[in-house]
Amino acid sequence: MVTNLADEVNSYGEKIGLSPKSEFKSELARGYFEAVIIEKETQLNEYLNAYNAIREKDSFNRQYIETLIYLLKSEIKGIQKMF
């Protein structure tokens, strides 16, 4: 089963003009990380909306969400630097 899947992946890579292994793996990794970035940006937008909805500027929840926003932005920048 694993060999069949590997053969299918290699043949698919050849069909679309990629070298059998290195370019296909590179494109696969890039697609994965793009999906991760999109997911994290969606989460970031939710945190920003929640942050803006809290009226008390000194509340614990607002400070906590601010920390989450900072960490999420750092993660996104770190993933983007890989490319």
A tleap script that builds the chain and sets N, CA, C and O, in Angstrom:
source leaprc.protein.ff14SB
mol = sequence {
  NMET VAL THR ASN LEU ALA ASP GLU VAL ASN
  SER TYR GLY GLU LYS ILE GLY LEU SER PRO
  LYS SER GLU PHE LYS SER GLU LEU ALA ARG
  GLY TYR PHE GLU ALA VAL ILE ILE GLU LYS
  GLU THR GLN LEU ASN GLU TYR LEU ASN ALA
  TYR ASN ALA ILE ARG GLU LYS ASP SER PHE
  ASN ARG GLN TYR ILE GLU THR LEU ILE TYR
  LEU LEU LYS SER GLU ILE LYS GLY ILE GLN
  LYS MET CPHE
}
set mol.1.N position { 0.828 -1.193 0.000 }
set mol.1.CA position { 0.000 0.000 0.000 }
set mol.1.C position { 0.870 1.254 0.000 }
set mol.1.O position { 0.616 2.182 -0.768 }
set mol.2.N position { 1.898 1.291 0.855 }
set mol.2.CA position { 2.762 2.459 0.921 }
set mol.2.C position { 3.533 2.623 -0.382 }
set mol.2.O position { 3.687 3.740 -0.876 }
set mol.3.N position { 4.018 1.519 -0.940 }
set mol.3.CA position { 4.756 1.604 -2.202 }
set mol.3.C position { 3.858 2.074 -3.326 }
set mol.3.O position { 4.283 2.861 -4.172 }
set mol.4.N position { 2.635 1.608 -3.346 }
set mol.4.CA position { 1.705 2.059 -4.382 }
set mol.4.C position { 1.472 3.564 -4.289 }
set mol.4.O position { 1.443 4.255 -5.307 }
set mol.5.N position { 1.306 4.069 -3.073 }
set mol.5.CA position { 1.091 5.491 -2.881 }
set mol.5.C position { 2.329 6.277 -3.298 }
set mol.5.O position { 2.215 7.322 -3.938 }
set mol.6.N position { 3.494 5.786 -2.943 }
set mol.6.CA position { 4.736 6.460 -3.331 }
set mol.6.C position { 4.878 6.483 -4.846 }
set mol.6.O position { 5.299 7.491 -5.413 }
set mol.7.N position { 4.533 5.388 -5.504 }
set mol.7.CA position { 4.600 5.343 -6.962 }
set mol.7.C position { 3.620 6.337 -7.585 }
set mol.7.O position { 3.943 7.002 -8.569 }
set mol.8.N position { 2.425 6.433 -7.006 }
set mol.8.CA position { 1.431 7.370 -7.514 }
set mol.8.C position { 1.900 8.811 -7.338 }
set mol.8.O position { 1.709 9.642 -8.226 }
set mol.9.N position { 2.509 9.102 -6.203 }
set mol.9.CA position { 3.016 10.451 -5.944 }
set mol.9.C position { 4.109 10.794 -6.949 }
set mol.9.O position { 4.114 11.886 -7.517 }
set mol.10.N position { 5.026 9.870 -7.167 }
set mol.10.CA position { 6.107 10.126 -8.119 }
set mol.10.C position { 5.577 10.301 -9.532 }
set mol.10.O position { 6.031 11.182 -10.261 }
set mol.11.N position { 4.623 9.469 -9.922 }
set mol.11.CA position { 4.081 9.595 -11.274 }
set mol.11.C position { 3.294 10.897 -11.424 }
set mol.11.O position { 3.319 11.513 -12.490 }
set mol.12.N position { 2.600 11.320 -10.372 }
set mol.12.CA position { 1.881 12.586 -10.422 }
set mol.12.C position { 2.866 13.740 -10.558 }
set mol.12.O position { 2.636 14.670 -11.331 }
set mol.13.N position { 3.958 13.679 -9.808 }
set mol.13.CA position { 4.977 14.718 -9.895 }
set mol.13.C position { 5.573 14.810 -11.279 }
set mol.13.O position { 5.846 15.905 -11.770 }
set mol.14.N position { 5.776 13.677 -11.911 }
set mol.14.CA position { 6.306 13.666 -13.276 }
set mol.14.C position { 5.293 14.243 -14.259 }
set mol.14.O position { 5.671 14.943 -15.199 }
set mol.15.N position { 4.024 13.958 -14.051 }
set mol.15.CA position { 2.975 14.451 -14.957 }
set mol.15.C position { 2.872 15.970 -14.935 }
set mol.15.O position { 2.621 16.593 -15.966 }
set mol.16.N position { 3.065 16.562 -13.771 }
set mol.16.CA position { 2.919 18.019 -13.695 }
set mol.16.C position { 4.250 18.736 -13.887 }
set mol.16.O position { 4.331 19.951 -13.707 }
set mol.17.N position { 5.282 17.999 -14.247 }
set mol.17.CA position { 6.549 18.610 -14.615 }
set mol.17.C position { 7.519 18.848 -13.473 }
set mol.17.O position { 8.455 19.633 -13.626 }
set mol.18.N position { 7.334 18.217 -12.371 }
set mol.18.CA position { 8.265 18.357 -11.258 }
set mol.18.C position { 9.262 17.210 -11.284 }
set mol.18.O position { 8.967 16.127 -11.789 }
set mol.19.N position { 10.431 17.457 -10.741 }
set mol.19.CA position { 11.336 16.335 -10.588 }
set mol.19.C position { 10.714 15.393 -9.575 }
set mol.19.O position { 9.983 15.840 -8.692 }
set mol.20.N position { 10.978 14.131 -9.680 }
set mol.20.CA position { 10.247 13.138 -8.905 }
set mol.20.C position { 10.151 13.383 -7.409 }
set mol.20.O position { 9.088 13.176 -6.823 }
set mol.21.N position { 11.218 13.813 -6.785 }
set mol.21.CA position { 11.135 13.864 -5.332 }
set mol.21.C position { 11.336 15.252 -4.753 }
set mol.21.O position { 10.478 15.742 -4.018 }
set mol.22.N position { 12.437 15.887 -5.067 }
set mol.22.CA position { 12.790 17.118 -4.362 }
set mol.22.C position { 11.807 18.253 -4.598 }
set mol.22.O position { 11.368 18.892 -3.642 }
set mol.23.N position { 11.456 18.514 -5.840 }
set mol.23.CA position { 10.531 19.611 -6.102 }
set mol.23.C position { 9.129 19.302 -5.589 }
set mol.23.O position { 8.433 20.188 -5.092 }
set mol.24.N position { 8.724 18.055 -5.709 }
set mol.24.CA position { 7.393 17.687 -5.226 }
set mol.24.C position { 7.306 17.863 -3.715 }
set mol.24.O position { 6.318 18.389 -3.202 }
set mol.25.N position { 8.336 17.426 -3.008 }
set mol.25.CA position { 8.346 17.580 -1.548 }
set mol.25.C position { 8.367 19.050 -1.170 }
set mol.25.O position { 7.722 19.454 -0.202 }
set mol.26.N position { 9.103 19.849 -1.926 }
set mol.26.CA position { 9.163 21.281 -1.658 }
set mol.26.C position { 7.791 21.930 -1.837 }
set mol.26.O position { 7.357 22.725 -1.004 }
set mol.27.N position { 7.119 21.584 -2.926 }
set mol.27.CA position { 5.782 22.133 -3.174 }
set mol.27.C position { 4.781 21.642 -2.131 }
set mol.27.O position { 3.903 22.393 -1.707 }
set mol.28.N position { 4.912 20.403 -1.728 }
set mol.28.CA position { 4.025 19.849 -0.705 }
set mol.28.C position { 4.212 20.584 0.622 }
set mol.28.O position { 3.237 20.935 1.287 }
set mol.29.N position { 5.468 20.813 1.002 }
set mol.29.CA position { 5.760 21.533 2.245 }
set mol.29.C position { 5.241 22.964 2.174 }
set mol.29.O position { 4.662 23.475 3.133 }
set mol.30.N position { 5.457 23.604 1.025 }
set mol.30.CA position { 4.994 24.984 0.860 }
set mol.30.C position { 3.475 25.062 0.991 }
set mol.30.O position { 2.951 25.958 1.653 }
set mol.31.N position { 2.773 24.126 0.363 }
set mol.31.CA position { 1.314 24.098 0.469 }
set mol.31.C position { 0.842 23.885 1.896 }
set mol.31.O position { -0.128 24.498 2.342 }
set mol.32.N position { 1.545 23.003 2.612 }
set mol.32.CA position { 1.188 22.742 4.005 }
set mol.32.C position { 1.356 24.000 4.850 }
set mol.32.O position { 0.465 24.364 5.618 }
set mol.33.N position { 2.507 24.666 4.702 }
set mol.33.CA position { 2.753 25.847 5.519 }
set mol.33.C position { 1.852 27.009 5.129 }
set mol.33.O position { 1.506 27.827 5.981 }
set mol.34.N position { 1.466 27.098 3.869 }
set mol.34.CA position { 0.502 28.126 3.483 }
set mol.34.C position { -0.844 27.878 4.156 }
set mol.34.O position { -1.516 28.818 4.581 }
set mol.35.N position { -1.231 26.613 4.249 }
set mol.35.CA position { -2.482 26.276 4.933 }
set mol.35.C position { -2.391 26.609 6.423 }
set mol.35.O position { -3.358 27.089 7.015 }
set mol.36.N position { -1.241 26.356 7.019 }
set mol.36.CA position { -1.039 26.677 8.439 }
set mol.36.C position { -1.117 28.180 8.646 }
set mol.36.O position { -1.727 28.642 9.610 }
set mol.37.N position { -0.506 28.944 7.755 }
set mol.37.CA position { -0.533 30.408 7.871 }
set mol.37.C position { -1.961 30.922 7.750 }
set mol.37.O position { -2.368 31.797 8.514 }
set mol.38.N position { -2.715 30.399 6.814 }
set mol.38.CA position { -4.110 30.829 6.652 }
set mol.38.C position { -4.908 30.526 7.912 }
set mol.38.O position { -5.707 31.349 8.357 }
set mol.39.N position { -4.694 29.352 8.483 }
set mol.39.CA position { -5.402 28.978 9.718 }
set mol.39.C position { -5.036 29.914 10.859 }
set mol.39.O position { -5.907 30.345 11.614 }
set mol.40.N position { -3.747 30.233 10.989 }
set mol.40.CA position { -3.302 31.116 12.071 }
set mol.40.C position { -3.784 32.550 11.861 }
set mol.40.O position { -4.094 33.243 12.830 }
set mol.41.N position { -3.851 33.002 10.612 }
set mol.41.CA position { -4.361 34.343 10.343 }
set mol.41.C position { -5.847 34.442 10.666 }
set mol.41.O position { -6.311 35.478 11.143 }
set mol.42.N position { -6.584 33.384 10.413 }
set mol.42.CA position { -7.999 33.345 10.782 }
set mol.42.C position { -8.151 33.439 12.296 }
set mol.42.O position { -8.988 34.183 12.806 }
set mol.43.N position { -7.338 32.682 12.994 }
set mol.43.CA position { -7.360 32.711 14.458 }
set mol.43.C position { -6.957 34.095 14.962 }
set mol.43.O position { -7.532 34.599 15.927 }
set mol.44.N position { -5.973 34.703 14.313 }
set mol.44.CA position { -5.525 36.040 14.691 }
set mol.44.C position { -6.654 37.053 14.537 }
set mol.44.O position { -6.839 37.906 15.405 }
set mol.45.N position { -7.399 36.971 13.461 }
set mol.45.CA position { -8.532 37.884 13.260 }
set mol.45.C position { -9.593 37.710 14.340 }
set mol.45.O position { -10.190 38.687 14.791 }
set mol.46.N position { -9.825 36.471 14.752 }
set mol.46.CA position { -10.784 36.219 15.835 }
set mol.46.C position { -10.297 36.841 17.137 }
set mol.46.O position { -11.079 37.436 17.877 }
set mol.47.N position { -8.997 36.703 17.416 }
set mol.47.CA position { -8.436 37.306 18.635 }
set mol.47.C position { -8.521 38.831 18.576 }
set mol.47.O position { -8.834 39.477 19.576 }
set mol.48.N position { -8.244 39.400 17.409 }
set mol.48.CA position { -8.321 40.857 17.278 }
set mol.48.C position { -9.747 41.355 17.487 }
set mol.48.O position { -9.959 42.386 18.126 }
set mol.49.N position { -10.715 40.634 16.958 }
set mol.49.CA position { -12.117 41.016 17.170 }
set mol.49.C position { -12.490 40.926 18.648 }
set mol.49.O position { -13.168 41.810 19.171 }
set mol.50.N position { -12.052 39.868 19.319 }
set mol.50.CA position { -12.340 39.719 20.746 }
set mol.50.C position { -11.645 40.811 21.550 }
set mol.50.O position { -12.211 41.351 22.500 }
set mol.51.N position { -10.419 41.129 21.163 }
set mol.51.CA position { -9.650 42.177 21.853 }
set mol.51.C position { -10.354 43.525 21.729 }
set mol.51.O position { -10.467 44.263 22.708 }
set mol.52.N position { -10.820 43.840 20.545 }
set mol.52.CA position { -11.494 45.121 20.322 }
set mol.52.C position { -12.870 45.179 20.982 }
set mol.52.O position { -13.379 46.265 21.258 }
set mol.53.N position { -13.469 44.026 21.234 }
set mol.53.CA position { -14.791 43.994 21.848 }
set mol.53.C position { -14.738 44.251 23.356 }
set mol.53.O position { -15.745 44.639 23.948 }
set mol.54.N position { -13.600 44.044 23.972 }
set mol.54.CA position { -13.472 44.262 25.423 }
set mol.54.C position { -13.244 45.751 25.666 }
set mol.54.O position { -12.280 46.337 25.172 }
set mol.55.N position { -14.143 46.345 26.431 }
set mol.55.CA position { -14.086 47.789 26.642 }
set mol.55.C position { -13.104 48.186 27.747 }
set mol.55.O position { -12.493 49.253 27.674 }
set mol.56.N position { -12.950 47.356 28.751 }
set mol.56.CA position { -12.051 47.687 29.856 }
set mol.56.C position { -10.609 47.468 29.420 }
set mol.56.O position { -10.197 46.334 29.174 }
set mol.57.N position { -9.852 48.539 29.326 }
set mol.57.CA position { -8.493 48.445 28.814 }
set mol.57.C position { -7.536 47.722 29.755 }
set mol.57.O position { -6.542 47.158 29.299 }
set mol.58.N position { -7.807 47.726 31.035 }
set mol.58.CA position { -6.908 47.106 31.999 }
set mol.58.C position { -7.382 45.739 32.475 }
set mol.58.O position { -6.876 45.224 33.473 }
set mol.59.N position { -8.332 45.154 31.786 }
set mol.59.CA position { -8.857 43.874 32.241 }
set mol.59.C position { -7.864 42.745 31.935 }
set mol.59.O position { -7.064 42.826 31.003 }
set mol.60.N position { -7.945 41.701 32.746 }
set mol.60.CA position { -7.071 40.544 32.567 }
set mol.60.C position { -7.307 39.887 31.214 }
set mol.60.O position { -6.350 39.511 30.537 }
set mol.61.N position { -8.562 39.743 30.811 }
set mol.61.CA position { -8.887 39.094 29.536 }
set mol.61.C position { -8.279 39.843 28.355 }
set mol.61.O position { -7.750 39.228 27.429 }
set mol.62.N position { -8.353 41.141 28.389 }
set mol.62.CA position { -7.782 41.936 27.288 }
set mol.62.C position { -6.259 41.777 27.241 }
set mol.62.O position { -5.685 41.649 26.160 }
set mol.63.N position { -5.612 41.785 28.388 }
set mol.63.CA position { -4.156 41.609 28.431 }
set mol.63.C position { -3.764 40.201 27.964 }
set mol.63.O position { -2.755 40.027 27.279 }
set mol.64.N position { -4.557 39.216 28.334 }
set mol.64.CA position { -4.290 37.837 27.926 }
set mol.64.C position { -4.422 37.688 26.408 }
set mol.64.O position { -3.577 37.067 25.763 }
set mol.65.N position { -5.476 38.256 25.849 }
set mol.65.CA position { -5.677 38.187 24.398 }
set mol.65.C position { -4.565 38.956 23.676 }
set mol.65.O position { -4.124 38.552 22.600 }
set mol.66.N position { -4.122 40.048 24.266 }
set mol.66.CA position { -3.021 40.808 23.672 }
set mol.66.C position { -1.748 39.951 23.591 }
set mol.66.O position { -1.012 40.006 22.606 }
set mol.67.N position { -1.509 39.177 24.621 }
set mol.67.CA position { -0.365 38.264 24.623 }
set mol.67.C position { -0.526 37.188 23.554 }
set mol.67.O position { 0.430 36.866 22.847 }
set mol.68.N position { -1.725 36.632 23.433 }
set mol.68.CA position { -1.982 35.624 22.402 }
set mol.68.C position { -1.777 36.198 21.002 }
set mol.68.O position { -1.236 35.527 20.123 }
set mol.69.N position { -2.207 37.428 20.800 }
set mol.69.CA position { -2.038 38.085 19.509 }
set mol.69.C position { -0.559 38.247 19.181 }
set mol.69.O position { -0.129 37.974 18.061 }
set mol.70.N position { 0.208 38.688 20.157 }
set mol.70.CA position { 1.652 38.871 19.960 }
set mol.70.C position { 2.323 37.549 19.593 }
set mol.70.O position { 3.129 37.495 18.665 }
set mol.71.N position { 1.989 36.487 20.320 }
set mol.71.CA position { 2.599 35.183 20.056 }
set mol.71.C position { 2.193 34.637 18.687 }
set mol.71.O position { 3.016 34.062 17.975 }
set mol.72.N position { 0.947 34.815 18.330 }
set mol.72.CA position { 0.465 34.328 17.045 }
set mol.72.C position { 1.121 35.078 15.887 }
set mol.72.O position { 1.474 34.474 14.874 }
set mol.73.N position { 1.285 36.390 16.035 }
set mol.73.CA position { 1.983 37.162 15.003 }
set mol.73.C position { 3.430 36.693 14.863 }
set mol.73.O position { 3.958 36.621 13.753 }
set mol.74.N position { 4.069 36.376 15.986 }
set mol.74.CA position { 5.449 35.878 15.946 }
set mol.74.C position { 5.528 34.536 15.232 }
set mol.74.O position { 6.452 34.302 14.453 }
set mol.75.N position { 4.569 33.655 15.491 }
set mol.75.CA position { 4.540 32.353 14.824 }
set mol.75.C position { 4.370 32.522 13.326 }
set mol.75.O position { 5.057 31.863 12.546 }
set mol.76.N position { 3.474 33.388 12.920 }
set mol.76.CA position { 3.218 33.602 11.501 }
set mol.76.C position { 4.472 34.140 10.810 }
set mol.76.O position { 4.829 33.688 9.722 }
set mol.77.N position { 5.139 35.108 11.448 }
set mol.77.CA position { 6.371 35.670 10.869 }
set mol.77.C position { 7.452 34.596 10.766 }
set mol.77.O position { 8.188 34.554 9.780 }
set mol.78.N position { 7.556 33.730 11.773 }
set mol.78.CA position { 8.544 32.667 11.755 }
set mol.78.C position { 8.323 31.688 10.612 }
set mol.78.O position { 9.272 31.246 9.965 }
set mol.79.N position { 7.068 31.357 10.372 }
set mol.79.CA position { 6.753 30.433 9.272 }
set mol.79.C position { 7.019 31.119 7.935 }
set mol.79.O position { 7.528 30.487 7.009 }
set mol.80.N position { 6.686 32.387 7.823 }
set mol.80.CA position { 6.893 33.099 6.568 }
set mol.80.C position { 8.372 33.271 6.247 }
set mol.80.O position { 8.746 33.318 5.075 }
set mol.81.N position { 9.219 33.364 7.267 }
set mol.81.CA position { 10.664 33.496 7.044 }
set mol.81.C position { 11.261 32.233 6.429 }
set mol.81.O position { 12.316 32.298 5.799 }
set mol.82.N position { 10.610 31.098 6.600 }
set mol.82.CA position { 11.108 29.862 6.026 }
set mol.82.C position { 11.074 29.905 4.511 }
set mol.82.O position { 11.825 29.190 3.849 }
set mol.83.N position { 10.215 30.731 3.966 }
set mol.83.CA position { 10.093 30.823 2.516 }
set mol.83.C position { 10.774 32.060 2.064 }
set mol.83.O position { 10.800 32.349 0.868 }
savepdb mol mol.pdb
quit
